[in-house]
Amino acid sequence: MTLSLFTRNAKELLTWVALFLGELRDGLTMINMQNAFLLTTKHYTEKQAGLMFFTFGMSQFLFQTPAGYIMDYSNKKVMLLATAAIVTTALTVFTAMFAQEQGANLGLMVFIKFLQGAVTALIPPGLNSITQGIVGAVGMTHQVSRNEMMNHLGTSILVFTGCLTAYFLYPNIGWLFIVSPIACAATVYFLFRIKPEHIDHNAARGLKASSDAPDEIASNLSKPLPTIPGNKKIQTNPSFAFGWNSSENTEDANDLQLRANTPLTVLRDPLLLLFTVICFLFHTANGCVLPLVMQTLALGDGRRGIVMSGMCIIIAQLTMVCSAKVCGDYSRVYGRKILFLIGLFSVSVRCGIIVALLSLQSESAFVRILLLSTQVLDGVGAGVFGTMYILVTSDISGGTGRFSLTLGVTTAAASIGGTVSGYLGEMLAEDFGYSRAFGILGAMSLVPAFSYMFLMPETLPADVSQPVKSPVMDGIAEEEHSEKDAESESKVNYTAMV
C-alpha cells in the first residue's frame, strides 16, 4: 500500500486513520506511560495515580453506551471522531503540563481524567461504525482485522518514540507526550479525507449487510456527488422511545427492511447479555496482569524503568498485530469461536508461566527476560479479544440497526472490567503476594473462557462465512475478491446513478 496525499480509496484512508488512532482508545500515549510519568517525575503516590485512572475508567464505563447510542443516529460520525481525537489529545498534553508535584492539584487532575474518559468513549463506536458504513457487515472481518493491526502497530511506534524521547531527556520525561499532537494531527488529516459519500449510514447502524457507498471517490470534484439513497432516510435526531410500550420505527413505515429495533429490545437479547458478562470477566482477570508484571520486574527505577515499561507494551502490541492478522484471515473460514477461545485461554497459560517463573525466586537477568517474554501471550489474548469482540458484536447486532449501541455496551463491560481489575490485582498482590495473585487471576480467567466454550454459539453469519480454500498463500487475494463480489451489485447501481 502506497501512501498518497491524494488517496481516494476509503479503505486505505481507514487504514491510515487506524494507524495513528491506536493510542486514542486509551487516552493517547497509553495510560501506563502517563502513570509512569506521574510516579517518576511528579512523585505521585500509587494511590493518587490509581485514583486518577480509576476515575478515567469509570467515566469511560458511564459514557460508553450513550456514546454508541448517539453514534447510531449521527450522520456526522467523522466530525465526532475527529473532535474526540483533538479533545483527548489536549487533555493528555494538559496533564503533562499542569500536573503538580506530589499531587498538589489532584482534584483538577481527577476532573481532567473524568472528561478524558467521557471523550474517549466516542472512539470505539466512532471508528467501527465508520468502518461498517464503508465496507458493510460483509466486509467487517477483513477491515476490522486490518484496523486492529494498524492500531497496534501505530501504538508500538508511538510508544517506542516516546520511550526514546523520555530516555534521552530523563528526568524531564514530559517531552514524551510530544507524540500525542503529532498522532492527532495525522488522525484528523486522514479522517477528513473520508467524504460523506464514502459512508452508508444504514449499513453503519447494522440495518443491512452491505454498503451502497462506492469505495473510491474523486477528491477534487467541484460539486458534491449525489447522496447514497439510503442515507436520505436516516434519522439523525436521537429518539427516546426506548421500547417500553411499543416498537420504535426509526425509518419509513413502509420500509420494513430499514426498521431499527428499540434499544430495550436489543439490550434484552440473552446472547448480548451473556457476551457482555464474558467481556467483563475477561478484562477483570486480564487487565491488571501487565501492571503486576511491571511491578514484579521492579520497573519503577528511573531511566531503565521507562524503557522497560515501554518494552512491555511494545512486545505485546507487536504480537497483537500478528493476532489481528490471524483473526482476519481465518475467522471467516473456521468461525469466530475457535479463535476467540484461543485468546481467552491464553490468559490462564500466561499466568501459569509467570507463577512458575516466580517460584524460582531468582533475580537473574535470564528470569527477567523470561518474565518480559510472557508479554507475547498478552499480545495473543488481548490481540484476539480486541479484534474478535468487535466482530462478534457486529454479528449479534446484525439487522437491529443498533450496532454502535451494542458495541458501546460490550466496550463498557470491558472498560469497567479493566477498572475493577486494577484495584483487584493490587489488593491481591499486597495481601497474598505476587505469585498467588497471578495464580488467582489465572483461575479467574478460566470462567469467561469456559463460559464462552459451553454457552456461546458460533455467531459467524452464513453470508459472511468463507469456505476453506487450498493454498494458504492465496488467502488474502481470495478474501478481497469475495468482498468485492459481495458488494458489487449494490455498487453498480450507485455508479450508474453517478
DRENZA-526384 format. One record per residue (C-alpha): residue number from 1; x, y, z negated. Coordinates in pm, 1 decimal, m for minus. Layout:
<recs>
resi; x; y; z
NUM; X; Y; Z
...
</recs>
This chain:
<recs>
resi; x; y; z
1; 0.0; 0.0; 0.0
2; 147.0; 334.8; 107.8
3; 72.4; 647.7; m92.4
4; m52.0; 937.0; 120.0
5; m171.7; 1275.2; 4.1
6; m442.0; 1244.0; 268.1
7; m554.2; 893.8; 181.9
8; m917.8; 831.8; 272.6
9; m975.2; 477.1; 153.1
10; m1195.2; 476.3; m157.6
11; m1049.0; 152.3; m292.1
12; m697.5; 285.3; m252.1
13; m793.7; 602.4; m436.1
14; m939.2; 391.4; m718.0
15; m609.4; 206.5; m744.7
16; m411.6; 526.9; m793.1
17; m666.6; 661.3; m1040.9
18; m632.2; 340.5; m1243.7
19; m250.9; 363.2; m1239.2
20; m246.8; 699.9; m1415.1
21; m559.8; 639.3; m1621.8
22; m407.5; 346.2; m1810.0
23; m339.8; 509.9; m2142.5
24; m653.2; 723.5; m2144.5
25; m856.2; 432.3; m2276.8
26; m650.6; 451.4; m2596.4
27; m627.9; 829.2; m2607.4
28; m322.2; 875.0; m2380.4
29; 33.3; 789.8; m2487.4
30; m100.9; 495.5; m2682.9
31; m238.5; 517.8; m3034.0
32; 57.1; 313.8; m3159.9
33; 301.4; 573.9; m3022.7
34; 104.3; 857.3; m3182.8
35; 115.1; 663.3; m3507.3
36; 493.6; 621.8; m3480.9
37; 530.9; 994.2; m3413.6
38; 328.2; 1094.4; m3720.6
39; 504.6; 849.4; m3952.9
40; 856.2; 917.9; m3828.8
41; 859.2; 1289.1; m3750.1
42; 576.0; 1435.0; m3958.4
43; 627.0; 1199.3; m4254.8
44; 263.5; 1097.1; m4280.0
45; 184.8; 814.6; m4519.0
46; 43.8; 491.9; m4378.0
47; m285.7; 572.4; m4545.8
48; m307.2; 917.1; m4382.9
49; m225.7; 780.8; m4037.2
50; m468.2; 493.3; m4092.5
51; m748.5; 734.9; m4181.6
52; m693.8; 929.6; m3860.0
53; m708.2; 628.7; m3633.9
54; m992.9; 468.7; m3827.3
55; m1187.8; 786.9; m3752.1
56; m1085.5; 759.8; m3385.4
57; m1210.1; 400.8; m3363.9
58; m1537.7; 472.4; m3542.5
59; m1603.2; 768.8; m3315.2
60; m1547.4; 552.1; m3008.2
61; m1787.4; 297.1; m3152.0
62; m2060.4; 555.5; m3220.1
63; m2041.5; 722.5; m2879.0
64; m1965.1; 423.5; m2652.5
65; m2322.0; 307.3; m2589.8
66; m2468.1; 659.9; m2544.8
67; m2182.0; 734.5; m2302.3
68; m2276.9; 430.7; m2093.8
69; m2644.5; 530.7; m2102.1
70; m2562.5; 879.0; m1973.4
71; m2326.3; 742.9; m1707.1
72; m2602.9; 521.2; m1567.3
73; m2813.0; 828.5; m1494.9
74; m2543.5; 1070.0; m1385.1
75; m2458.1; 1129.6; m1020.5
76; m2158.0; 1333.8; m1139.6
77; m1953.5; 1037.1; m1252.7
78; m1626.6; 1168.3; m1107.2
79; m1667.7; 1502.9; m1282.1
80; m1746.3; 1338.8; m1616.7
81; m1443.8; 1109.6; m1595.2
82; m1211.8; 1394.2; m1493.8
83; m1340.2; 1608.1; m1781.0
84; m1279.5; 1325.5; m2027.3
85; m922.4; 1289.1; m1896.0
86; m847.9; 1658.6; m1936.1
87; m1001.2; 1693.8; m2282.0
88; m836.5; 1385.1; m2431.1
89; m500.3; 1497.7; m2290.6
90; m544.6; 1838.1; m2451.3
91; m629.7; 1676.2; m2784.7
92; m325.1; 1447.2; m2766.3
93; m94.2; 1742.8; m2700.0
94; m269.5; 1936.8; m2976.1
95; m191.9; 1651.9; m3216.8
96; 177.7; 1669.6; m3127.8
97; 194.6; 2047.9; m3152.7
98; m6.6; 2119.2; m3466.3
99; 29.2; 1817.6; m3695.8
100; 197.1; 1949.4; m4012.0
101; 448.2; 1783.5; m4238.7
102; 312.6; 1520.2; m4478.8
103; m42.5; 1566.4; m4350.8
104; m87.7; 1920.4; m4482.8
105; m369.5; 1981.2; m4231.4
106; m502.8; 1624.7; m4238.4
107; m865.3; 1740.2; m4222.9
108; m806.3; 1913.0; m3889.5
109; m620.9; 1611.3; m3750.3
110; m903.9; 1377.4; m3853.7
111; m1154.2; 1605.4; m3679.4
112; m939.2; 1603.0; m3363.0
113; m936.4; 1222.5; m3362.4
114; m1313.6; 1219.6; m3404.8
115; m1350.2; 1440.6; m3096.9
116; m1097.6; 1234.1; m2903.7
117; m1279.3; 911.3; m2981.1
118; m1604.9; 1060.9; m2856.5
119; m1445.8; 1187.0; m2533.5
120; m1260.1; 865.0; m2451.4
121; m1588.9; 673.6; m2488.1
122; m1675.7; 805.4; m2139.9
123; m1373.3; 644.1; m1977.2
124; m1456.3; 268.5; m1956.7
125; m1813.0; 313.3; m1825.4
126; m1698.2; 600.8; m1606.4
127; m1420.3; 417.4; m1424.1
128; m1612.9; 92.1; m1391.1
129; m1939.9; 248.3; m1274.7
130; m1748.2; 441.1; m1007.5
131; m1580.8; 114.9; m910.2
132; m1911.9; m71.2; m883.2
133; m2062.8; 219.5; m689.2
134; m1786.0; 189.0; m431.1
135; m1748.9; m189.2; m395.7
136; m2080.7; m319.1; m533.8
137; m2116.0; m612.8; m771.4
138; m1994.6; m850.0; m497.2
139; m1660.1; m669.0; m484.2
140; m1609.8; m621.0; m857.5
141; m1395.0; m929.8; m918.3
142; m1115.5; m818.5; m688.8
143; m1137.5; m445.8; m762.1
144; m1160.5; m473.6; m1142.1
145; m859.6; m704.5; m1134.6
146; m675.1; m450.3; m924.7
147; m778.4; m165.0; m1156.0
148; m661.8; m353.0; m1463.9
149; m329.4; m442.3; m1302.7
150; m263.7; m78.5; m1223.4
151; m387.1; 31.8; m1567.1
152; m136.4; m190.6; m1742.6
153; 144.6; m108.8; m1501.3
154; 82.4; 262.3; m1548.5
155; 79.0; 223.3; m1925.8
156; 412.2; 36.5; m1912.7
157; 574.7; 307.5; m1701.5
158; 446.7; 592.7; m1916.5
159; 534.4; 426.2; m2247.7
160; 882.2; 343.6; m2116.6
161; 929.8; 705.4; m2005.9
162; 803.9; 832.5; m2339.3
163; 1030.8; 597.6; m2534.7
164; 1340.0; 706.1; m2342.0
165; 1247.7; 1070.0; m2396.0
166; 1199.1; 1012.6; m2768.6
167; 1522.2; 811.2; m2798.2
168; 1744.9; 1078.0; m2647.0
169; 1571.0; 1369.6; m2820.4
170; 1537.2; 1199.5; m3161.1
171; 1431.8; 1320.0; m3416.5
172; 1230.0; 1567.6; m3203.5
173; 1022.0; 1287.3; m3055.7
174; 716.8; 1507.3; m2999.8
175; 850.8; 1558.9; m2647.5
176; 742.4; 1202.7; m2561.5
177; 390.5; 1342.9; m2520.7
178; 501.3; 1526.9; m2205.5
179; 392.9; 1217.3; m2015.1
180; 30.0; 1289.4; m2109.8
181; m32.3; 1602.3; m1896.0
182; 168.4; 1450.6; m1609.7
183; m51.4; 1141.1; m1605.1
184; m364.9; 1351.6; m1647.9
185; m279.7; 1577.3; m1352.2
186; m229.5; 1275.5; m1125.4
187; m552.4; 1115.0; m1250.7
188; m758.0; 1426.5; m1179.3
189; m598.5; 1474.6; m836.6
190; m688.7; 1126.2; m713.9
191; m1032.0; 1135.7; m880.7
192; m1131.2; 1442.7; m685.3
193; m1022.7; 1275.2; m361.6
194; m1319.7; 1042.0; m417.0
195; m1614.1; 1205.6; m242.7
196; m1984.5; 1174.3; m333.1
197; m2036.9; 975.5; m12.9
198; m1799.0; 709.6; m147.2
199; m2034.7; 613.9; m432.7
200; m2369.3; 434.5; m408.7
201; m2521.7; 522.1; m746.4
202; m2782.0; 245.6; m734.8
203; m2503.8; m9.1; m686.9
204; m2309.6; 163.6; m966.3
205; m2601.6; 104.4; m1202.6
206; m2629.9; m260.3; m1102.7
207; m2964.9; m223.8; m926.7
208; m2829.6; m405.4; m622.1
209; m2535.7; m631.2; m548.6
210; m2372.9; m448.7; m257.2
211; m2285.8; m85.6; m198.1
212; m2408.9; 111.8; 104.3
213; m2116.0; 351.7; 75.2
214; m1853.6; 347.9; 351.8
215; m1502.3; 270.1; 232.6
216; m1330.6; 535.8; 441.7
217; m1448.0; 895.0; 483.2
218; m1251.9; 1169.0; 652.9
219; m1116.5; 1423.5; 406.3
220; m1115.3; 1722.0; 638.6
221; m1476.5; 1741.6; 757.8
222; m1613.9; 2095.4; 780.1
223; m1963.4; 1986.3; 672.7
224; m2080.9; 1718.1; 430.4
225; m2184.4; 1376.6; 555.8
226; m2541.3; 1250.7; 508.6
227; m2623.6; 1123.8; 162.2
228; m2644.1; 748.4; 106.8
229; m3018.2; 669.2; 144.0
230; m3043.8; 500.8; m194.8
231; m2885.7; 799.6; m368.9
232; m3183.9; 1016.7; m277.3
233; m3395.9; 812.2; m517.7
234; m3156.3; 801.1; m811.1
235; m3296.1; 950.9; m1130.8
236; m3039.0; 1188.7; m1277.2
237; m3227.4; 1308.9; m1585.0
238; m3187.2; 1063.7; m1874.6
239; m3514.6; 901.6; m1972.4
240; m3610.9; 849.4; m2332.7
241; m3876.2; 586.0; m2259.4
242; m3674.6; 309.2; m2419.4
243; m3941.4; 43.5; m2366.3
244; m4119.7; 19.4; m2698.4
245; m4464.5; 6.1; m2538.2
246; m4433.0; m29.8; m2162.7
247; m4172.9; m79.8; m1895.3
248; m3981.4; 220.0; m1766.0
249; m3974.8; 275.5; m1391.8
250; m3680.4; 494.1; m1305.0
251; m3738.9; 476.3; m931.0
252; m4021.5; 490.5; m679.8
253; m4315.2; 283.3; m799.6
254; m4347.4; 116.4; m460.2
255; m3983.3; 6.1; m451.4
256; m3962.9; m280.7; m697.0
257; m3605.5; m363.1; m596.7
258; m3486.4; m31.8; m740.3
259; m3658.5; m54.2; m1076.7
260; m3429.8; m37.1; m1378.9
261; m3506.8; m236.4; m1689.9
262; m3576.0; m42.2; m2007.0
263; m3283.2; m11.5; m2249.7
264; m3472.0; m216.0; m2508.2
265; m3523.8; m499.4; m2260.6
266; m3153.0; m503.2; m2181.2
267; m3044.0; m485.3; m2544.5
268; m3274.0; m774.1; m2643.5
269; m3110.7; m1010.3; m2393.1
270; m2983.0; m1306.1; m2605.3
271; m2689.6; m1361.1; m2371.0
272; m2577.1; m999.9; m2407.7
273; m2614.4; m1017.0; m2786.2
274; m2404.7; m1333.8; m2802.4
275; m2135.3; m1191.4; m2578.7
276; m2128.7; m868.4; m2781.7
277; m2066.6; m1066.0; m3101.1
278; m1786.3; m1259.8; m2929.7
279; m1623.4; m930.7; m2818.1
280; m1640.2; m801.9; m3175.6
281; m1495.5; m1118.7; m3329.1
282; m1212.0; m1141.9; m3076.3
283; m1091.3; m788.9; m3144.3
284; m1138.3; m830.2; m3519.0
285; m887.4; m1117.1; m3507.8
286; m654.0; m982.2; m3239.8
287; m648.8; m605.6; m3291.1
288; m407.8; m594.8; m3585.5
289; m161.6; m861.0; m3469.1
290; 54.8; m613.6; m3274.2
291; 92.6; m364.5; m3565.8
292; 174.1; m651.3; m3801.3
293; 438.2; m786.3; m3562.8
294; 595.0; m439.5; m3553.0
295; 598.2; m422.4; m3932.3
296; 738.7; m774.2; m3957.3
297; 1027.7; m669.0; m3735.8
298; 1082.3; m363.3; m3957.8
299; 1036.6; m130.0; m3663.5
300; 998.2; 188.6; m3862.5
301; 1365.0; 278.7; m3890.7
302; 1421.9; 584.3; m3680.2
303; 1552.9; 575.8; m3325.5
304; 1560.9; 197.1; m3293.6
305; 1207.0; 179.5; m3428.6
306; 1073.5; 399.7; m3148.4
307; 1242.2; 188.5; m2880.1
308; 1130.9; m143.2; m3029.3
309; 775.3; m13.3; m3071.9
310; 777.1; 70.4; m2704.9
311; 921.2; m269.9; m2612.7
312; 639.1; m447.0; m2795.7
313; 388.8; m252.4; m2588.2
314; 576.9; m278.7; m2258.2
315; 624.3; m658.1; m2277.3
316; 253.8; m704.7; m2345.9
317; 145.2; m459.8; m2075.1
318; 362.0; m615.4; m1804.6
319; 222.6; m958.1; m1892.2
320; m127.0; m810.5; m1870.7
321; m54.1; m710.2; m1510.5
322; 1.5; m1077.4; m1427.2
323; m303.4; m1186.1; m1630.0
324; m528.7; m940.6; m1446.8
325; m392.5; m1063.8; m1113.6
326; m471.9; m1426.3; m1200.8
327; m824.0; m1330.6; m1312.5
328; m889.2; m1150.2; m986.5
329; m757.6; m1433.2; m769.9
330; m919.9; m1727.7; m944.2
331; m1228.0; m1621.6; m1142.9
332; m1439.7; m1629.3; m825.8
333; m1306.5; m1974.5; m741.1
334; m1308.3; m2153.4; m1076.8
335; m1557.8; m1934.5; m1262.0
336; m1531.6; m1686.1; m1545.7
337; m1546.2; m1931.8; m1833.2
338; m1224.4; m2130.0; m1799.2
339; m1009.7; m1818.2; m1760.8
340; m1184.9; m1640.3; m2046.7
341; m1124.0; m1938.9; m2273.3
342; m750.9; m1930.3; m2195.0
343; m740.3; m1570.4; m2313.9
344; m944.7; m1637.6; m2626.4
345; m743.6; m1938.8; m2739.9
346; m409.1; m1765.8; m2676.5
347; m451.5; m1561.4; m2996.4
348; m451.4; m1866.3; m3222.7
349; m149.5; m2009.1; m3037.4
350; 34.5; m1679.3; m3076.3
351; m40.1; m1654.5; m3448.4
352; 67.1; m2016.0; m3499.2
353; 404.6; m1948.5; m3335.8
354; 454.5; m1635.9; m3547.7
355; 375.9; m1830.1; m3867.2
356; 631.3; m2095.3; m3766.8
357; 899.1; m1831.6; m3699.6
358; 832.5; m1651.4; m4026.9
359; 861.1; m1978.7; m4214.9
360; 1227.3; m1988.2; m4112.0
361; 1285.1; m1684.4; m4336.6
362; 1567.9; m1570.5; m4115.1
363; 1672.8; m1212.5; m4037.2
364; 1885.6; m1314.4; m3738.5
365; 1862.7; m1129.1; m3409.8
366; 1760.6; m1452.1; m3236.3
367; 1449.7; m1491.6; m3453.9
368; 1363.8; m1124.2; m3399.6
369; 1384.4; m1173.9; m3025.2
370; 1157.5; m1477.0; m3050.9
371; 907.2; m1273.2; m3252.1
372; 920.8; m998.8; m2991.5
373; 865.4; m1254.2; m2715.3
374; 529.7; m1352.2; m2866.4
375; 403.3; m1029.8; m2708.3
376; 383.5; m1231.8; m2386.8
377; 88.8; m1417.5; m2542.5
378; m59.7; m1082.7; m2642.4
379; m45.3; m995.8; m2273.9
380; m226.0; m1318.6; m2188.2
381; m502.4; m1271.4; m2446.3
382; m565.2; m900.4; m2411.7
383; m496.7; m905.2; m2035.7
384; m750.0; m1177.6; m1964.2
385; m1003.9; m1023.8; m2200.6
386; m962.2; m673.7; m2054.9
387; m1046.8; m794.8; m1705.2
388; m1296.5; m1069.0; m1777.4
389; m1518.4; m884.1; m2024.0
390; m1590.3; m622.0; m1756.5
391; m1674.7; m892.3; m1501.5
392; m1892.3; m1089.7; m1744.1
393; m2072.1; m769.0; m1842.8
394; m2133.1; m695.1; m1474.2
395; m2267.6; m1049.8; m1429.4
396; m2503.4; m1017.9; m1726.9
397; m2631.8; m673.9; m1624.6
398; m2681.6; m761.1; m1257.1
399; m3020.1; m633.8; m1132.9
400; m3102.4; m445.6; m1454.7
401; m2988.4; m101.5; m1342.7
402; m2809.5; m66.1; m1677.2
403; m2450.4; m168.8; m1604.5
404; m2288.7; 127.8; m1780.7
405; m2520.7; 95.4; m2080.9
406; m2438.2; m274.6; m2109.1
407; m2065.7; m207.3; m2071.0
408; m2098.4; 59.3; m2339.3
409; m2243.3; m199.2; m2577.8
410; m1970.8; m459.7; m2521.2
411; m1694.7; m197.1; m2529.0
412; m1837.2; m53.0; m2852.5
413; m1827.2; m400.5; m3006.9
414; m1463.1; m438.0; m2906.4
415; m1384.2; m90.5; m3041.1
416; m1537.4; m146.4; m3383.9
417; m1376.1; m490.4; m3397.5
418; m1034.7; m335.3; m3340.5
419; m1104.1; m71.1; m3603.9
420; m1208.2; m329.0; m3864.8
421; m907.5; m539.7; m3768.3
422; m663.7; m262.0; m3856.3
423; m777.4; m246.1; m4215.6
424; m834.3; m619.1; m4247.7
425; m484.0; m703.4; m4125.2
426; m312.5; m456.6; m4357.8
427; m515.8; m585.7; m4651.7
428; m428.6; m947.9; m4577.5
429; m59.1; m865.7; m4534.3
430; m47.6; m673.1; m4862.6
431; m245.2; m925.5; m5067.9
432; m123.7; m1256.2; m4921.3
433; 194.7; m1178.3; m4729.4
434; 259.4; m1161.7; m4356.8
435; 279.6; m1534.5; m4294.0
436; m58.7; m1609.4; m4448.6
437; m207.6; m1302.1; m4283.5
438; m111.6; m1431.6; m3938.0
439; m244.9; m1776.3; m4029.9
440; m581.1; m1634.6; m4137.1
441; m606.3; m1417.9; m3823.5
442; m524.9; m1718.8; m3605.1
443; m800.6; m1920.7; m3772.8
444; m1044.4; m1630.9; m3731.0
445; m967.6; m1614.7; m3358.7
446; m1096.8; m1969.8; m3315.4
447; m1451.5; m1854.8; m3399.4
448; m1506.4; m1644.2; m3083.3
449; m1314.5; m1899.1; m2875.9
450; m1531.9; m2194.8; m2975.1
451; m1845.8; m1978.1; m2961.6
452; m1770.8; m1892.1; m2601.4
453; m1686.5; m2253.4; m2521.7
454; m2006.6; m2405.9; m2658.1
455; m2265.3; m2125.8; m2642.5
456; m2187.5; m1909.2; m2338.4
457; m2288.4; m2037.9; m1994.3
458; m2095.7; m1974.1; m1675.1
459; m2202.0; m1622.9; m1564.1
460; m2046.2; m1610.4; m1215.5
461; m2329.8; m1524.2; m971.0
462; m2380.2; m1754.4; m675.2
463; m2343.0; m1469.6; m423.9
464; m2003.6; m1377.4; m572.8
465; m1851.3; m1724.4; m605.6
466; m1591.1; m1836.6; m355.4
467; m1524.4; m2199.1; m263.2
468; m1178.6; m2345.3; m317.5
469; m951.0; m2288.0; m17.9
470; m642.6; m2487.8; 63.2
471; m341.1; m2255.5; 96.3
472; m274.7; m2061.0; m220.8
473; m74.6; m1804.9; m26.7
474; m381.5; m1718.2; 181.2
475; m593.2; m1646.3; m125.2
476; m566.2; m1270.2; m121.0
477; m632.8; m1236.7; 251.8
478; m933.7; m1468.8; 233.2
479; m1071.9; m1280.7; m66.7
480; m1054.3; m944.9; 106.0
481; m1206.8; m1097.2; 421.5
482; m1503.8; m1236.2; 223.9
483; m1560.1; m897.3; 60.1
484; m1576.6; m730.2; 399.6
485; m1824.4; m990.8; 524.5
486; m2046.9; m940.7; 219.1
487; m2057.8; m564.9; 267.9
488; m2051.0; m540.2; 648.5
489; m2425.9; m547.6; 712.8
490; m2506.2; m254.3; 485.3
491; m2209.3; m53.0; 612.2
492; m2305.8; m98.2; 978.9
493; m2641.2; 68.6; 918.1
494; m2478.4; 361.6; 739.3
495; m2206.7; 404.5; 1006.7
496; m2470.2; 411.6; 1277.3
497; m2652.3; 690.3; 1093.4
498; m2330.3; 894.9; 1064.3
</recs>
